[in-house]
Amino acid sequence: VTEDDLIAKLQAITSRAAPNALLVGIGDDAAVWQPSRSHRSVITTDALIEGVHFTRQSMSAADAGHRALASNLSDIAAMGAKPVLATIAFGVGPAADEAWILDCYRGIAALAERARCAIAGGDIVRAPAITISITIVGEVRASNLKTRTGMLPGDTIAVTGPLGASRAGLTVATERPELAAGPAAAAALRAFRTPEPRLAEGRWLAASRNVRAMMDTSDGLSTDLARLARASNVGATIEAIPVAECARALAPAAGRDAEAWALDGGEDFELLVSVAARAFTHLAGRFHARFGRPLIRVGTATAQAGLRRSDGAPVASAGWDHLRAGE
Amino acid sequence: VTEDDLIAKLQAITSRAAPNALLVGIGDDAAVWQPSRSHRSVITTDALIEGVHFTRQSMSAADAGHRALASNLSDIAAMGAKPVLATIAFGVGPAADEAWILDCYRGIAALAERARCAIAGGDIVRAPAITISITIVGEVRASNLKTRTGMLPGDTIAVTGPLGASRAGLTVATERPELAAGPAAAAALRAFRTPEPRLAEGRWLAASRNVRAMMDTSDGLSTDLARLARASNVGATIEAIPVAECARALAPAAGRDAEAWALDGGEDFELLVSVAARAFTHLAGRFHARFGRPLIRVGTATAQAGLRRSDGAPVASAGWDHLRAGE
């Protein structure tokens, strides 16, 4: 297969994903679009590497594609934005034959279509391992933009879902395949392989002035909440760790601590928000009514820097660090 | 070194590169900017992989960074656009220590600053080889946008500079180090390691209505001109191949054909344009006066599909194909 042949096949797979936003798509030196005049543009990039984030054994090609796009969409959601378009730099490793690449793009395209995100272009190169680098451009009303710097002491800290399921799924997929039967394992593997970015939730939360800061939980609550607090020049107390049911069910058999999975595991791609305390109960009630799931309180922002438990014990940022991992 | 520490150092290195375009830069879930209301936005992505595009022996860290950004800026130039911002997904291979990474970002930042392109964010991940995936967003007036589809039969085809120097430099750097002394080798190595994207030339050419189509020569004239002609539903005759002086000087000692380097070599990052024939002489004169270099005629667009020499002999697209290369 030649590069031009493959690009033509990929173009066919990805062309259904919201082509209307694009004036020029795949096949030119660059893609072209018309940004909305009333909005700000946002951009984020994230890479998924074979042997680091996944293996051909731990994920199907379509799941790897889904996962690569989902982590980027989660960053777009965390800004309160909606996606517009994505570009994909695809490194063809020795383990990626044409069928694998096409299935991977099908996984990307299926999620992109649901998220109304056009696939605008990309680059195909040889690489020593499969490398999926995705960049997404999104748009947000200036008044809805949520950064990491707005958290104030006294704010209620909450997440859009329980944590630890993705790490439980990683453990089942890579270390304990004998635990893979049953509904808890299925839920955990789904969370690990095909996480659902909280796009609708992010846009809804961003529209509230009482939501003062937002980010996504990609590297673990203990790491991400510390980053959020530091960016806002505050600290935080963790009062309750919401553990996903499937993580709680699987941890004993795996010889692990479900709460540690939830605190440090990462890749859950839930949104982490800081909400004006007096508004939290009302906002959480409306969130539940709108999405059928609770907005779960995890703690309180503090004037004192650092991350602590309710009893004052410090919490270490033991989540995923890409440069420490594997050392 | 932790991921957060490294990101802080990279932020310091890249912060001088045109930060004004950005509302939110490195350190949040995504970067935020305000697109110009009167312009279209363009986006392109390109990856540079250790062992495929470069080795630690063939390029310094700063040159690899420059080269990775330059190939993306060349695509922006080929749309007639100016760069606004870039994101970098950096895969840390075993050969990349902290000093190498920082030097690489210094190479990126130096070129970005000259090109007035902000470094807006990125992702740092472990990888089996050094992987530099860059995405650039640019802007162009709608009336100046140049795609690949506007070439008409009878158009004059031209390039912004002679070709083959980069391939000569690759040969010296990777196969024939004994040829590395002297000014011809220095020029060839410079073309290979630190190519200069034709941003000013691209914007100037894009402003002319007589320039009907434009792309950059990244995969070799024989491949790129065939793509340009095919996208425009025409063919082309190659009448003269402009060979870079340094390539002509180095080819005999390397036992290679300088014209083949110029035709098939690729990575010269000159712009390839299709110009209304009656306007070419005047445009080329103004180009020379403006940039101090000739706009070099290479051939003529034809109604008949395919690529030919003046004597009718077909020209094969023997340039770089990322999926064929190395097979």
HADDOCK unambig.tbl for C-alpha pairs under 7 A between the chains (distance, minus, plus):
assign (segid A and resid 2 and name CA) (segid B and resid 321 and name CA) 6.84 0.50 0.50
assign (segid A and resid 2 and name CA) (segid B and resid 323 and name CA) 5.87 0.50 0.50
assign (segid A and resid 2 and name CA) (segid B and resid 324 and name CA) 6.23 0.50 0.50
assign (segid A and resid 3 and name CA) (segid B and resid 321 and name CA) 5.90 0.50 0.50
assign (segid A and resid 3 and name CA) (segid B and resid 322 and name CA) 6.27 0.50 0.50
assign (segid A and resid 3 and name CA) (segid B and resid 323 and name CA) 5.53 0.50 0.50
assign (segid A and resid 28 and name CA) (segid B and resid 147 and name CA) 6.48 0.50 0.50
assign (segid A and resid 28 and name CA) (segid B and resid 148 and name CA) 6.27 0.50 0.50
assign (segid A and resid 29 and name CA) (segid B and resid 44 and name CA) 7.00 0.50 0.50
assign (segid A and resid 29 and name CA) (segid B and resid 75 and name CA) 5.07 0.50 0.50
assign (segid A and resid 29 and name CA) (segid B and resid 78 and name CA) 6.52 0.50 0.50
assign (segid A and resid 29 and name CA) (segid B and resid 79 and name CA) 6.72 0.50 0.50
assign (segid A and resid 29 and name CA) (segid B and resid 215 and name CA) 6.31 0.50 0.50
assign (segid A and resid 30 and name CA) (segid B and resid 42 and name CA) 6.05 0.50 0.50
assign (segid A and resid 30 and name CA) (segid B and resid 43 and name CA) 5.32 0.50 0.50
assign (segid A and resid 30 and name CA) (segid B and resid 44 and name CA) 4.61 0.50 0.50
assign (segid A and resid 30 and name CA) (segid B and resid 75 and name CA) 6.26 0.50 0.50
assign (segid A and resid 30 and name CA) (segid B and resid 76 and name CA) 6.72 0.50 0.50
assign (segid A and resid 30 and name CA) (segid B and resid 79 and name CA) 6.89 0.50 0.50
assign (segid A and resid 31 and name CA) (segid B and resid 42 and name CA) 5.36 0.50 0.50
assign (segid A and resid 31 and name CA) (segid B and resid 43 and name CA) 5.25 0.50 0.50
assign (segid A and resid 31 and name CA) (segid B and resid 44 and name CA) 6.45 0.50 0.50
assign (segid A and resid 32 and name CA) (segid B and resid 40 and name CA) 6.70 0.50 0.50
assign (segid A and resid 32 and name CA) (segid B and resid 41 and name CA) 5.62 0.50 0.50
assign (segid A and resid 32 and name CA) (segid B and resid 42 and name CA) 4.29 0.50 0.50
assign (segid A and resid 32 and name CA) (segid B and resid 43 and name CA) 6.52 0.50 0.50
assign (segid A and resid 33 and name CA) (segid B and resid 40 and name CA) 5.95 0.50 0.50
assign (segid A and resid 33 and name CA) (segid B and resid 41 and name CA) 5.35 0.50 0.50
assign (segid A and resid 33 and name CA) (segid B and resid 42 and name CA) 6.34 0.50 0.50
assign (segid A and resid 34 and name CA) (segid B and resid 40 and name CA) 5.05 0.50 0.50
assign (segid A and resid 34 and name CA) (segid B and resid 41 and name CA) 6.03 0.50 0.50
assign (segid A and resid 35 and name CA) (segid B and resid 35 and name CA) 6.97 0.50 0.50
assign (segid A and resid 35 and name CA) (segid B and resid 41 and name CA) 6.80 0.50 0.50
assign (segid A and resid 37 and name CA) (segid B and resid 37 and name CA) 5.85 0.50 0.50
assign (segid A and resid 40 and name CA) (segid B and resid 32 and name CA) 6.71 0.50 0.50
assign (segid A and resid 40 and name CA) (segid B and resid 33 and name CA) 5.96 0.50 0.50
assign (segid A and resid 40 and name CA) (segid B and resid 34 and name CA) 5.04 0.50 0.50
assign (segid A and resid 41 and name CA) (segid B and resid 32 and name CA) 5.63 0.50 0.50
assign (segid A and resid 41 and name CA) (segid B and resid 33 and name CA) 5.36 0.50 0.50
assign (segid A and resid 41 and name CA) (segid B and resid 34 and name CA) 6.02 0.50 0.50
assign (segid A and resid 41 and name CA) (segid B and resid 35 and name CA) 6.79 0.50 0.50
assign (segid A and resid 42 and name CA) (segid B and resid 30 and name CA) 6.05 0.50 0.50
assign (segid A and resid 42 and name CA) (segid B and resid 31 and name CA) 5.35 0.50 0.50
assign (segid A and resid 42 and name CA) (segid B and resid 32 and name CA) 4.29 0.50 0.50
assign (segid A and resid 42 and name CA) (segid B and resid 33 and name CA) 6.34 0.50 0.50
assign (segid A and resid 43 and name CA) (segid B and resid 30 and name CA) 5.33 0.50 0.50
assign (segid A and resid 43 and name CA) (segid B and resid 31 and name CA) 5.26 0.50 0.50
assign (segid A and resid 43 and name CA) (segid B and resid 32 and name CA) 6.53 0.50 0.50
assign (segid A and resid 44 and name CA) (segid B and resid 30 and name CA) 4.62 0.50 0.50
assign (segid A and resid 44 and name CA) (segid B and resid 31 and name CA) 6.45 0.50 0.50
assign (segid A and resid 44 and name CA) (segid B and resid 122 and name CA) 6.88 0.50 0.50
assign (segid A and resid 45 and name CA) (segid B and resid 87 and name CA) 6.71 0.50 0.50
assign (segid A and resid 45 and name CA) (segid B and resid 89 and name CA) 6.42 0.50 0.50
assign (segid A and resid 45 and name CA) (segid B and resid 122 and name CA) 5.57 0.50 0.50
assign (segid A and resid 45 and name CA) (segid B and resid 123 and name CA) 6.23 0.50 0.50
assign (segid A and resid 46 and name CA) (segid B and resid 89 and name CA) 6.37 0.50 0.50
assign (segid A and resid 46 and name CA) (segid B and resid 123 and name CA) 5.49 0.50 0.50
assign (segid A and resid 47 and name CA) (segid B and resid 89 and name CA) 6.37 0.50 0.50
assign (segid A and resid 47 and name CA) (segid B and resid 123 and name CA) 6.95 0.50 0.50
assign (segid A and resid 49 and name CA) (segid B and resid 127 and name CA) 6.42 0.50 0.50
assign (segid A and resid 52 and name CA) (segid B and resid 126 and name CA) 6.77 0.50 0.50
assign (segid A and resid 52 and name CA) (segid B and resid 127 and name CA) 6.87 0.50 0.50
assign (segid A and resid 75 and name CA) (segid B and resid 29 and name CA) 5.09 0.50 0.50
assign (segid A and resid 75 and name CA) (segid B and resid 30 and name CA) 6.27 0.50 0.50
assign (segid A and resid 76 and name CA) (segid B and resid 30 and name CA) 6.72 0.50 0.50
assign (segid A and resid 78 and name CA) (segid B and resid 29 and name CA) 6.53 0.50 0.50
assign (segid A and resid 79 and name CA) (segid B and resid 29 and name CA) 6.73 0.50 0.50
assign (segid A and resid 79 and name CA) (segid B and resid 30 and name CA) 6.89 0.50 0.50
assign (segid A and resid 87 and name CA) (segid B and resid 45 and name CA) 6.73 0.50 0.50
assign (segid A and resid 89 and name CA) (segid B and resid 45 and name CA) 6.43 0.50 0.50
assign (segid A and resid 89 and name CA) (segid B and resid 46 and name CA) 6.38 0.50 0.50
assign (segid A and resid 89 and name CA) (segid B and resid 47 and name CA) 6.37 0.50 0.50
assign (segid A and resid 89 and name CA) (segid B and resid 133 and name CA) 6.83 0.50 0.50
assign (segid A and resid 122 and name CA) (segid B and resid 44 and name CA) 6.89 0.50 0.50
assign (segid A and resid 122 and name CA) (segid B and resid 45 and name CA) 5.58 0.50 0.50
assign (segid A and resid 123 and name CA) (segid B and resid 45 and name CA) 6.24 0.50 0.50
assign (segid A and resid 123 and name CA) (segid B and resid 46 and name CA) 5.50 0.50 0.50
assign (segid A and resid 123 and name CA) (segid B and resid 47 and name CA) 6.97 0.50 0.50
assign (segid A and resid 124 and name CA) (segid B and resid 322 and name CA) 6.99 0.50 0.50
assign (segid A and resid 125 and name CA) (segid B and resid 322 and name CA) 5.29 0.50 0.50
assign (segid A and resid 125 and name CA) (segid B and resid 323 and name CA) 6.94 0.50 0.50
assign (segid A and resid 126 and name CA) (segid B and resid 52 and name CA) 6.79 0.50 0.50
assign (segid A and resid 126 and name CA) (segid B and resid 322 and name CA) 6.03 0.50 0.50
assign (segid A and resid 126 and name CA) (segid B and resid 323 and name CA) 6.44 0.50 0.50
assign (segid A and resid 127 and name CA) (segid B and resid 49 and name CA) 6.44 0.50 0.50
assign (segid A and resid 127 and name CA) (segid B and resid 52 and name CA) 6.90 0.50 0.50
assign (segid A and resid 128 and name CA) (segid B and resid 128 and name CA) 6.77 0.50 0.50
assign (segid A and resid 128 and name CA) (segid B and resid 129 and name CA) 6.81 0.50 0.50
assign (segid A and resid 129 and name CA) (segid B and resid 128 and name CA) 6.80 0.50 0.50
assign (segid A and resid 133 and name CA) (segid B and resid 89 and name CA) 6.81 0.50 0.50
assign (segid A and resid 133 and name CA) (segid B and resid 133 and name CA) 6.92 0.50 0.50
assign (segid A and resid 147 and name CA) (segid B and resid 28 and name CA) 6.48 0.50 0.50
assign (segid A and resid 148 and name CA) (segid B and resid 28 and name CA) 6.26 0.50 0.50
assign (segid A and resid 215 and name CA) (segid B and resid 29 and name CA) 6.31 0.50 0.50
assign (segid A and resid 321 and name CA) (segid B and resid 2 and name CA) 6.84 0.50 0.50
assign (segid A and resid 321 and name CA) (segid B and resid 3 and name CA) 5.91 0.50 0.50
assign (segid A and resid 322 and name CA) (segid B and resid 3 and name CA) 6.28 0.50 0.50
assign (segid A and resid 322 and name CA) (segid B and resid 124 and name CA) 7.00 0.50 0.50
assign (segid A and resid 322 and name CA) (segid B and resid 125 and name CA) 5.31 0.50 0.50
assign (segid A and resid 322 and name CA) (segid B and resid 126 and name CA) 6.02 0.50 0.50
assign (segid A and resid 323 and name CA) (segid B and resid 2 and name CA) 5.88 0.50 0.50
assign (segid A and resid 323 and name CA) (segid B and resid 3 and name CA) 5.55 0.50 0.50
assign (segid A and resid 323 and name CA) (segid B and resid 125 and name CA) 6.92 0.50 0.50
assign (segid A and resid 323 and name CA) (segid B and resid 126 and name CA) 6.41 0.50 0.50
assign (segid A and resid 324 and name CA) (segid B and resid 2 and name CA) 6.23 0.50 0.50
